[in-house]
């Protein structure tokens, strides 16, 4: 695995810009996704869920540091990447965040656990690609995305269990 070297002469102003960009993108993702979520809706409360589903408050408690890690890892890797690697990483982060927000709309907005499962499976594939691409640029940034991928894999298992319990 090749590591991309950061040029030695990078302006101080340029060093914070990738972090600002990823922070804005992650915040937009969180806001867009949250707009669809209503865990108190009659529809959602009526779904049969597994006993191992975390309580509603746990999702915010987990997503806050995960979103922070995505912004940090993306900013760090974008700061180090150049040329095609930078463009590819920026596109990968954007696609990943779009899939992240889309899951909420697929599951809650469409009131469809099956659509949500398709969305979370696509997000899992995107996570693997984002980790691969990020790690190629910066191993530390890539490793910091592992908890995000693990939580999304857990969410996929949870979503699949809800689909099995609610076949209609």
C-alpha positions as protocol buffer text, in pm:
chain_id: "A"
residue {
  index: 1
  type: UNK
  ca { x: 0 y: 0 z: 0 }
}
residue {
  index: 2
  type: UNK
  ca { x: 154 y: 328 z: -104 }
}
residue {
  index: 3
  type: UNK
  ca { x: 144 y: 629 z: 126 }
}
residue {
  index: 4
  type: UNK
  ca { x: 108 y: 969 z: -33 }
}
residue {
  index: 5
  type: UNK
  ca { x: 353 y: 1225 z: 99 }
}
residue {
  index: 6
  type: UNK
  ca { x: 238 y: 1572 z: 196 }
}
residue {
  index: 7
  type: UNK
  ca { x: 433 y: 1850 z: 28 }
}
residue {
  index: 8
  type: UNK
  ca { x: 663 y: 2029 z: 273 }
}
residue {
  index: 9
  type: UNK
  ca { x: 552 y: 2378 z: 172 }
}
residue {
  index: 10
  type: UNK
  ca { x: 179 y: 2400 z: 232 }
}
residue {
  index: 11
  type: UNK
  ca { x: 40 y: 2737 z: 332 }
}
residue {
  index: 12
  type: UNK
  ca { x: -100 y: 2756 z: 688 }
}
residue {
  index: 13
  type: UNK
  ca { x: -431 y: 2884 z: 552 }
}
residue {
  index: 14
  type: UNK
  ca { x: -464 y: 2581 z: 325 }
}
residue {
  index: 15
  type: UNK
  ca { x: -413 y: 2342 z: 615 }
}
residue {
  index: 16
  type: UNK
  ca { x: -750 y: 2415 z: 779 }
}
residue {
  index: 17
  type: UNK
  ca { x: -957 y: 2432 z: 461 }
}
residue {
  index: 18
  type: UNK
  ca { x: -1002 y: 2056 z: 406 }
}
residue {
  index: 19
  type: UNK
  ca { x: -1115 y: 2019 z: 767 }
}
residue {
  index: 20
  type: UNK
  ca { x: -1366 y: 2303 z: 723 }
}
residue {
  index: 21
  type: UNK
  ca { x: -1493 y: 2148 z: 401 }
}
residue {
  index: 22
  type: UNK
  ca { x: -1545 y: 1804 z: 554 }
}
residue {
  index: 23
  type: UNK
  ca { x: -1701 y: 1952 z: 868 }
}
residue {
  index: 24
  type: UNK
  ca { x: -1955 y: 2142 z: 658 }
}
residue {
  index: 25
  type: UNK
  ca { x: -2026 y: 1831 z: 447 }
}
residue {
  index: 26
  type: UNK
  ca { x: -2071 y: 1607 z: 750 }
}
residue {
  index: 27
  type: UNK
  ca { x: -2294 y: 1862 z: 921 }
}
residue {
  index: 28
  type: UNK
  ca { x: -2510 y: 1889 z: 608 }
}
residue {
  index: 29
  type: UNK
  ca { x: -2534 y: 1509 z: 599 }
}
residue {
  index: 30
  type: UNK
  ca { x: -2640 y: 1493 z: 963 }
}
residue {
  index: 31
  type: UNK
  ca { x: -2901 y: 1766 z: 922 }
}
residue {
  index: 32
  type: UNK
  ca { x: -3041 y: 1621 z: 598 }
}
residue {
  index: 33
  type: UNK
  ca { x: -3062 y: 1272 z: 744 }
}
residue {
  index: 34
  type: UNK
  ca { x: -3210 y: 1382 z: 1075 }
}
residue {
  index: 35
  type: UNK
  ca { x: -3493 y: 1562 z: 895 }
}
residue {
  index: 36
  type: UNK
  ca { x: -3640 y: 1222 z: 801 }
}
residue {
  index: 37
  type: UNK
  ca { x: -3607 y: 1050 z: 1137 }
}
residue {
  index: 38
  type: UNK
  ca { x: -3903 y: 1021 z: 1371 }
}
residue {
  index: 39
  type: UNK
  ca { x: -3855 y: 739 z: 1621 }
}
residue {
  index: 40
  type: UNK
  ca { x: -4176 y: 844 z: 1796 }
}
residue {
  index: 41
  type: UNK
  ca { x: -4396 y: 795 z: 1489 }
}
residue {
  index: 42
  type: UNK
  ca { x: -4680 y: 546 z: 1509 }
}
residue {
  index: 43
  type: UNK
  ca { x: -4531 y: 362 z: 1212 }
}
residue {
  index: 44
  type: UNK
  ca { x: -4189 y: 317 z: 1370 }
}
residue {
  index: 45
  type: UNK
  ca { x: -4324 y: 230 z: 1715 }
}
residue {
  index: 46
  type: UNK
  ca { x: -4543 y: -34 z: 1547 }
}
residue {
  index: 47
  type: UNK
  ca { x: -4248 y: -218 z: 1397 }
}
residue {
  index: 48
  type: UNK
  ca { x: -4130 y: -531 z: 1575 }
}
residue {
  index: 49
  type: UNK
  ca { x: -3766 y: -479 z: 1672 }
}
residue {
  index: 50
  type: UNK
  ca { x: -3505 y: -710 z: 1824 }
}
residue {
  index: 51
  type: UNK
  ca { x: -3433 y: -695 z: 2196 }
}
residue {
  index: 52
  type: UNK
  ca { x: -3073 y: -599 z: 2120 }
}
residue {
  index: 53
  type: UNK
  ca { x: -3171 y: -271 z: 1955 }
}
residue {
  index: 54
  type: UNK
  ca { x: -3013 y: 19 z: 2146 }
}
residue {
  index: 55
  type: UNK
  ca { x: -3242 y: 279 z: 2304 }
}
residue {
  index: 56
  type: UNK
  ca { x: -3325 y: 585 z: 2090 }
}
residue {
  index: 57
  type: UNK
  ca { x: -3092 y: 816 z: 2285 }
}
residue {
  index: 58
  type: UNK
  ca { x: -2792 y: 592 z: 2205 }
}
residue {
  index: 59
  type: UNK
  ca { x: -2806 y: 674 z: 1835 }
}
residue {
  index: 60
  type: UNK
  ca { x: -2730 y: 1044 z: 1890 }
}
residue {
  index: 61
  type: UNK
  ca { x: -2465 y: 956 z: 2147 }
}
residue {
  index: 62
  type: UNK
  ca { x: -2292 y: 727 z: 1896 }
}
residue {
  index: 63
  type: UNK
  ca { x: -2337 y: 932 z: 1580 }
}
residue {
  index: 64
  type: UNK
  ca { x: -2191 y: 1253 z: 1722 }
}
residue {
  index: 65
  type: UNK
  ca { x: -1834 y: 1118 z: 1766 }
}
residue {
  index: 66
  type: UNK
  ca { x: -1866 y: 910 z: 1447 }
}
residue {
  index: 67
  type: UNK
  ca { x: -1953 y: 1219 z: 1245 }
}
residue {
  index: 68
  type: UNK
  ca { x: -1662 y: 1402 z: 1407 }
}
residue {
  index: 69
  type: UNK
  ca { x: -1427 y: 1119 z: 1308 }
}
residue {
  index: 70
  type: UNK
  ca { x: -1551 y: 1129 z: 947 }
}
residue {
  index: 71
  type: UNK
  ca { x: -1489 y: 1505 z: 930 }
}
residue {
  index: 72
  type: UNK
  ca { x: -1144 y: 1470 z: 1089 }
}
residue {
  index: 73
  type: UNK
  ca { x: -1035 y: 1173 z: 875 }
}
residue {
  index: 74
  type: UNK
  ca { x: -1164 y: 1329 z: 557 }
}
residue {
  index: 75
  type: UNK
  ca { x: -996 y: 1662 z: 633 }
}
residue {
  index: 76
  type: UNK
  ca { x: -667 y: 1497 z: 721 }
}
residue {
  index: 77
  type: UNK
  ca { x: -660 y: 1281 z: 410 }
}
residue {
  index: 78
  type: UNK
  ca { x: -776 y: 1561 z: 179 }
}
residue {
  index: 79
  type: UNK
  ca { x: -502 y: 1784 z: 322 }
}
residue {
  index: 80
  type: UNK
  ca { x: -241 y: 1522 z: 227 }
}
residue {
  index: 81
  type: UNK
  ca { x: -384 y: 1412 z: -108 }
}
residue {
  index: 82
  type: UNK
  ca { x: -305 y: 1572 z: -441 }
}
residue {
  index: 83
  type: UNK
  ca { x: -439 y: 1558 z: -796 }
}
residue {
  index: 84
  type: UNK
  ca { x: -651 y: 1260 z: -892 }
}
residue {
  index: 85
  type: UNK
  ca { x: -619 y: 1111 z: -542 }
}
residue {
  index: 86
  type: UNK
  ca { x: -765 y: 1427 z: -390 }
}
residue {
  index: 87
  type: UNK
  ca { x: -1051 y: 1446 z: -642 }
}
residue {
  index: 88
  type: UNK
  ca { x: -1130 y: 1076 z: -597 }
}
residue {
  index: 89
  type: UNK
  ca { x: -1126 y: 1104 z: -220 }
}
residue {
  index: 90
  type: UNK
  ca { x: -1348 y: 1414 z: -224 }
}
residue {
  index: 91
  type: UNK
  ca { x: -1595 y: 1232 z: -449 }
}
residue {
  index: 92
  type: UNK
  ca { x: -1581 y: 924 z: -223 }
}
residue {
  index: 93
  type: UNK
  ca { x: -1649 y: 1127 z: 90 }
}
residue {
  index: 94
  type: UNK
  ca { x: -1937 y: 1306 z: -82 }
}
residue {
  index: 95
  type: UNK
  ca { x: -2093 y: 984 z: -210 }
}
residue {
  index: 96
  type: UNK
  ca { x: -2055 y: 820 z: 130 }
}
residue {
  index: 97
  type: UNK
  ca { x: -2222 y: 1109 z: 309 }
}
residue {
  index: 98
  type: UNK
  ca { x: -2504 y: 1113 z: 53 }
}
residue {
  index: 99
  type: UNK
  ca { x: -2565 y: 742 z: 116 }
}
residue {
  index: 100
  type: UNK
  ca { x: -2546 y: 803 z: 490 }
}
residue {
  index: 101
  type: UNK
  ca { x: -2820 y: 1068 z: 478 }
}
residue {
  index: 102
  type: UNK
  ca { x: -3023 y: 872 z: 220 }
}
residue {
  index: 103
  type: UNK
  ca { x: -3064 y: 575 z: 455 }
}
residue {
  index: 104
  type: UNK
  ca { x: -3279 y: 786 z: 688 }
}
residue {
  index: 105
  type: UNK
  ca { x: -3505 y: 885 z: 400 }
}
residue {
  index: 106
  type: UNK
  ca { x: -3522 y: 528 z: 266 }
}
residue {
  index: 107
  type: UNK
  ca { x: -3610 y: 378 z: 604 }
}
residue {
  index: 108
  type: UNK
  ca { x: -3806 y: 651 z: 783 }
}
residue {
  index: 109
  type: UNK
  ca { x: -3908 y: 879 z: 497 }
}
residue {
  index: 110
  type: UNK
  ca { x: -4036 y: 594 z: 277 }
}
residue {
  index: 111
  type: UNK
  ca { x: -4140 y: 394 z: 582 }
}
residue {
  index: 112
  type: UNK
  ca { x: -3963 y: 98 z: 428 }
}
residue {
  index: 113
  type: UNK
  ca { x: -3725 y: -124 z: 624 }
}
residue {
  index: 114
  type: UNK
  ca { x: -3652 y: -308 z: 296 }
}
residue {
  index: 115
  type: UNK
  ca { x: -3545 y: 13 z: 121 }
}
residue {
  index: 116
  type: UNK
  ca { x: -3343 y: 100 z: 431 }
}
residue {
  index: 117
  type: UNK
  ca { x: -3168 y: -236 z: 414 }
}
residue {
  index: 118
  type: UNK
  ca { x: -3070 y: -173 z: 52 }
}
residue {
  index: 119
  type: UNK
  ca { x: -2945 y: 170 z: 154 }
}
residue {
  index: 120
  type: UNK
  ca { x: -2737 y: 45 z: 444 }
}
residue {
  index: 121
  type: UNK
  ca { x: -2585 y: -232 z: 231 }
}
residue {
  index: 122
  type: UNK
  ca { x: -2482 y: 32 z: -24 }
}
residue {
  index: 123
  type: UNK
  ca { x: -2339 y: 240 z: 262 }
}
residue {
  index: 124
  type: UNK
  ca { x: -2137 y: -60 z: 385 }
}
residue {
  index: 125
  type: UNK
  ca { x: -1983 y: -100 z: 38 }
}
residue {
  index: 126
  type: UNK
  ca { x: -1913 y: 273 z: 27 }
}
residue {
  index: 127
  type: UNK
  ca { x: -1752 y: 257 z: 372 }
}
residue {
  index: 128
  type: UNK
  ca { x: -1515 y: -17 z: 260 }
}
residue {
  index: 129
  type: UNK
  ca { x: -1417 y: 185 z: -46 }
}
residue {
  index: 130
  type: UNK
  ca { x: -1378 y: 505 z: 157 }
}
residue {
  index: 131
  type: UNK
  ca { x: -1154 y: 329 z: 410 }
}
residue {
  index: 132
  type: UNK
  ca { x: -946 y: 178 z: 127 }
}
residue {
  index: 133
  type: UNK
  ca { x: -906 y: 510 z: -48 }
}
residue {
  index: 134
  type: UNK
  ca { x: -839 y: 705 z: 273 }
}
residue {
  index: 135
  type: UNK
  ca { x: -588 y: 450 z: 406 }
}
residue {
  index: 136
  type: UNK
  ca { x: -397 y: 467 z: 80 }
}
residue {
  index: 137
  type: UNK
  ca { x: -345 y: 838 z: 146 }
}
residue {
  index: 138
  type: UNK
  ca { x: -310 y: 833 z: 525 }
}
residue {
  index: 139
  type: UNK
  ca { x: -319 y: 519 z: 741 }
}
residue {
  index: 140
  type: UNK
  ca { x: -416 y: 704 z: 1060 }
}
residue {
  index: 141
  type: UNK
  ca { x: -712 y: 871 z: 888 }
}
residue {
  index: 142
  type: UNK
  ca { x: -818 y: 539 z: 738 }
}
residue {
  index: 143
  type: UNK
  ca { x: -804 y: 360 z: 1073 }
}
residue {
  index: 144
  type: UNK
  ca { x: -1011 y: 632 z: 1236 }
}
residue {
  index: 145
  type: UNK
  ca { x: -1299 y: 541 z: 1002 }
}
residue {
  index: 146
  type: UNK
  ca { x: -1316 y: 181 z: 1131 }
}
residue {
  index: 147
  type: UNK
  ca { x: -1561 y: 257 z: 1417 }
}
residue {
  index: 148
  type: UNK
  ca { x: -1790 y: 427 z: 1163 }
}
residue {
  index: 149
  type: UNK
  ca { x: -1783 y: 119 z: 939 }
}
residue {
  index: 150
  type: UNK
  ca { x: -1839 y: -110 z: 1240 }
}
residue {
  index: 151
  type: UNK
  ca { x: -2141 y: 92 z: 1357 }
}
residue {
  index: 152
  type: UNK
  ca { x: -2286 y: 90 z: 1005 }
}
residue {
  index: 153
  type: UNK
  ca { x: -2237 y: -290 z: 988 }
}
residue {
  index: 154
  type: UNK
  ca { x: -2424 y: -316 z: 1319 }
}
residue {
  index: 155
  type: UNK
  ca { x: -2698 y: -94 z: 1173 }
}
residue {
  index: 156
  type: UNK
  ca { x: -2718 y: -326 z: 872 }
}
residue {
  index: 157
  type: UNK
  ca { x: -2769 y: -626 z: 1102 }
}
residue {
  index: 158
  type: UNK
  ca { x: -3032 y: -433 z: 1297 }
}
residue {
  index: 159
  type: UNK
  ca { x: -3209 y: -324 z: 979 }
}
residue {
  index: 160
  type: UNK
  ca { x: -3202 y: -683 z: 845 }
}
residue {
  index: 161
  type: UNK
  ca { x: -3354 y: -808 z: 1170 }
}
residue {
  index: 162
  type: UNK
  ca { x: -3633 y: -552 z: 1143 }
}
residue {
  index: 163
  type: UNK
  ca { x: -3701 y: -662 z: 784 }
}
residue {
  index: 164
  type: UNK
  ca { x: -3722 y: -1028 z: 895 }
}
residue {
  index: 165
  type: UNK
  ca { x: -3959 y: -942 z: 1181 }
}
residue {
  index: 166
  type: UNK
  ca { x: -4182 y: -719 z: 965 }
}
residue {
  index: 167
  type: UNK
  ca { x: -4219 y: -897 z: 630 }
}
residue {
  index: 168
  type: UNK
  ca { x: -4507 y: -685 z: 496 }
}
